[in-house]
Amino acid sequence: MSRLRFTITMSLDGFVAGPDQSVENPLGVGGEQLHEWVFPLAAWREPHGREGGEVNASTAVVEGRLANVGATIMGRNMFGGGSGPWGEEPWNGWWGDEPPFHHPVFVLTHHPREPLELAGTTFHFVTDGIEAALEQAREAAAGKDVTLAGGADVGRQYLAAGLVDELDLSVVPLLLGSGARLLEGLGGLRLEQVRAVEAPGVTHLTYRL
């Protein structure tokens, strides 16, 4: 069976987004600083349709995260569009006309919506819970792994349910002070560290659950 791999970047004090998240500021105050290590990388820029970029110790980590992935799961906030019903002309999310996934993406939401296809990526909107989303994603992945892309609330749900096989944390030396805390209420979680990679501006830690 394919693995569920949870990949996310976190501040040193445990937050994956800053305070006061909004449609205008989806990562919250200071949250974009969490990802400054990845934006310059060629391995990140190419899937996002951008040229050039750097190669450093994070390159192999990012390339590994993209390898053998057949589907992605994410929460409504990470897709974008705010809370509540989608409306008559729903917004297509944060990812633009050419999303970087190029495989099926399953969005957890309380509100039904027809699938959305954008340049090789189809977003499916799942209203019947995390296990149903994982079942659909595994079927779509056809033997490849499934990536759980976050955010914090969805990640905690999957971790608490024991459905995550691998947790891949990128820890940034940044103190946000408040915001969306990833590991809140998961005190009984047992992890086995399988890798640590030091890179400019970030440390990558991989755990098996």
C-alpha positions as CSV (number, residue, x, y, z in Angstrom):
1,M,0.0,0.0,0.0
2,S,1.2,3.5,-0.7
3,R,2.5,5.6,2.1
4,L,1.0,8.8,3.5
5,R,3.8,11.3,3.7
6,F,3.2,14.5,5.7
7,T,5.5,17.3,4.5
8,I,5.5,20.7,6.2
9,T,7.7,23.6,7.3
10,M,7.6,24.7,11.0
11,S,9.1,27.5,13.1
12,L,11.5,26.7,15.9
13,D,8.6,27.3,18.4
14,G,6.2,25.0,16.6
15,F,4.1,27.1,14.3
16,V,3.4,26.4,10.6
17,A,1.7,29.8,10.0
18,G,1.8,33.1,11.8
19,P,-1.1,34.9,13.6
20,D,-4.0,36.6,11.9
21,Q,-4.3,34.4,8.8
22,S,-6.7,35.9,6.2
23,V,-7.5,35.7,2.5
24,E,-5.2,38.7,2.1
25,N,-2.4,37.1,4.3
26,P,-2.9,33.3,4.1
27,L,0.3,32.5,6.0
28,G,-0.4,35.0,8.8
29,V,1.9,37.7,10.1
30,G,5.5,36.6,9.5
31,G,4.5,33.3,8.1
32,E,6.0,33.7,4.7
33,Q,9.4,33.8,6.3
34,L,9.0,30.1,7.0
35,H,9.5,29.3,3.3
36,E,12.4,31.6,2.4
37,W,14.7,28.6,2.3
38,V,12.8,26.9,-0.5
39,F,11.8,29.8,-2.8
40,P,15.4,30.3,-4.3
41,L,15.8,26.5,-5.1
42,A,15.8,25.4,-8.7
43,A,14.1,22.2,-7.5
44,W,11.2,24.3,-6.3
45,R,11.2,26.9,-9.1
46,E,11.0,24.4,-11.9
47,P,7.6,22.8,-10.9
48,H,6.3,26.3,-10.4
49,G,7.2,27.3,-14.0
50,R,10.2,29.5,-13.1
51,E,13.7,29.3,-14.5
52,G,17.1,29.3,-12.7
53,G,17.6,28.9,-9.0
54,E,20.1,27.6,-6.5
55,V,21.4,24.1,-5.6
56,N,22.3,23.4,-2.0
57,A,21.8,20.7,0.7
58,S,18.0,21.2,0.5
59,T,17.9,20.3,-3.2
60,A,17.9,16.5,-2.7
61,V,15.3,16.8,0.1
62,V,12.9,18.8,-2.1
63,E,13.5,16.4,-5.1
64,G,12.8,13.4,-2.8
65,R,9.5,15.0,-1.6
66,L,8.3,15.3,-5.2
67,A,9.4,11.8,-6.2
68,N,6.9,8.9,-6.4
69,V,3.9,11.0,-5.4
70,G,0.6,10.2,-7.1
71,A,-1.8,12.3,-5.2
72,T,-2.0,15.1,-2.6
73,I,-4.4,15.9,0.3
74,M,-4.8,19.4,1.7
75,G,-7.2,21.4,3.8
76,R,-9.7,24.0,2.6
77,N,-7.5,26.9,3.9
78,M,-4.5,25.6,2.0
79,F,-6.5,25.4,-1.2
80,G,-7.9,28.9,-0.6
81,G,-11.3,30.6,-0.9
82,G,-12.2,31.3,2.7
83,S,-14.7,29.4,4.8
84,G,-18.4,28.7,4.3
85,P,-20.2,27.7,1.1
86,W,-18.3,28.2,-2.1
87,G,-20.9,30.4,-3.8
88,E,-22.1,30.6,-7.4
89,E,-18.7,31.6,-8.8
90,P,-16.1,30.0,-6.5
91,W,-12.6,31.2,-6.5
92,N,-10.0,28.7,-7.9
93,G,-7.6,28.9,-4.9
94,W,-4.1,30.1,-4.3
95,W,-2.4,28.0,-7.0
96,G,-3.1,30.0,-10.1
97,D,-4.0,28.7,-13.6
98,E,-1.1,26.2,-13.7
99,P,-0.9,24.5,-10.2
100,P,2.5,22.7,-9.6
101,F,1.0,19.3,-8.6
102,H,0.2,17.6,-12.0
103,H,-1.7,14.9,-10.2
104,P,-5.0,14.6,-8.4
105,V,-5.4,16.8,-5.3
106,F,-8.1,16.0,-2.6
107,V,-9.3,19.1,-0.7
108,L,-11.0,18.5,2.7
109,T,-14.1,20.7,3.1
110,H,-17.5,20.8,4.7
111,H,-19.1,22.2,1.5
112,P,-19.6,20.2,-1.7
113,R,-18.1,21.4,-5.0
114,E,-17.6,19.9,-8.4
115,P,-14.1,18.9,-9.3
116,L,-11.9,21.7,-10.7
117,E,-9.4,20.9,-13.5
118,L,-6.5,23.3,-14.1
119,A,-3.6,22.5,-16.5
120,G,-3.1,18.9,-15.6
121,T,-4.2,19.1,-11.9
122,T,-7.7,18.1,-10.8
123,F,-8.9,19.3,-7.4
124,H,-11.5,17.0,-5.8
125,F,-13.5,18.3,-2.9
126,V,-14.1,15.7,-0.2
127,T,-16.9,16.3,2.4
128,D,-16.9,13.0,4.2
129,G,-13.8,13.1,6.3
130,I,-10.1,12.4,6.4
131,E,-10.3,8.6,5.9
132,A,-12.5,9.0,2.8
133,A,-10.0,11.5,1.4
134,L,-7.1,9.2,2.0
135,E,-9.0,6.2,0.4
136,Q,-9.7,8.3,-2.7
137,A,-6.2,9.6,-2.8
138,R,-4.6,6.2,-2.6
139,E,-6.9,4.9,-5.3
140,A,-5.9,7.8,-7.5
141,A,-2.2,7.4,-6.7
142,A,-2.3,3.9,-8.3
143,G,0.5,2.5,-6.1
144,K,2.5,5.7,-5.6
145,D,2.7,7.6,-2.4
146,V,0.2,10.3,-1.2
147,T,1.5,13.6,0.2
148,L,-0.3,15.4,3.0
149,A,0.4,19.1,2.4
150,G,-1.3,20.6,5.4
151,G,-2.2,22.9,7.0
152,A,-1.9,22.5,10.8
153,D,-5.5,21.4,11.6
154,V,-5.7,18.8,8.8
155,G,-2.2,17.5,9.7
156,R,-3.1,17.1,13.4
157,Q,-6.2,15.1,12.4
158,Y,-4.2,12.7,10.4
159,L,-1.5,12.4,13.0
160,A,-4.0,11.8,15.8
161,A,-5.8,9.1,13.8
162,G,-2.5,7.3,13.2
163,L,-2.8,7.5,9.4
164,V,0.6,9.2,8.7
165,D,3.4,6.9,7.8
166,E,6.2,9.5,7.5
167,L,6.5,13.0,8.9
168,D,8.9,15.2,7.0
169,L,9.5,18.5,9.0
170,S,11.6,21.4,7.8
171,V,12.4,23.4,10.9
172,V,13.3,27.1,10.4
173,P,15.3,29.1,13.0
174,L,12.4,31.6,13.4
175,L,10.3,32.3,16.5
176,L,6.7,33.4,15.4
177,G,5.4,33.5,19.0
178,S,1.8,32.6,18.0
179,G,-0.2,31.3,15.0
180,A,-1.1,27.8,13.9
181,R,0.7,25.3,16.0
182,L,1.3,22.0,14.4
183,L,1.7,19.5,17.2
184,E,-0.7,20.8,19.8
185,G,-2.5,18.0,21.7
186,L,-0.4,15.2,20.2
187,G,1.6,14.3,23.4
188,G,1.2,10.6,22.9
189,L,2.7,10.5,19.4
190,R,5.7,8.2,19.0
191,L,8.3,9.0,16.4
192,E,11.4,7.3,15.1
193,Q,13.9,9.7,13.5
194,V,15.3,8.3,10.2
195,R,17.0,11.4,8.7
196,A,18.4,14.8,9.6
197,V,19.8,17.2,6.9
198,E,21.3,20.6,7.8
199,A,20.9,23.2,5.0
200,P,21.1,27.0,4.6
201,G,18.3,28.5,6.8
202,V,16.6,25.2,7.6
203,T,17.0,21.7,9.1
204,H,15.1,18.8,7.6
205,L,14.0,16.1,10.0
206,T,12.3,12.9,8.8
207,Y,10.4,10.7,11.2
208,R,8.7,7.3,10.8
209,L,5.5,6.9,12.8
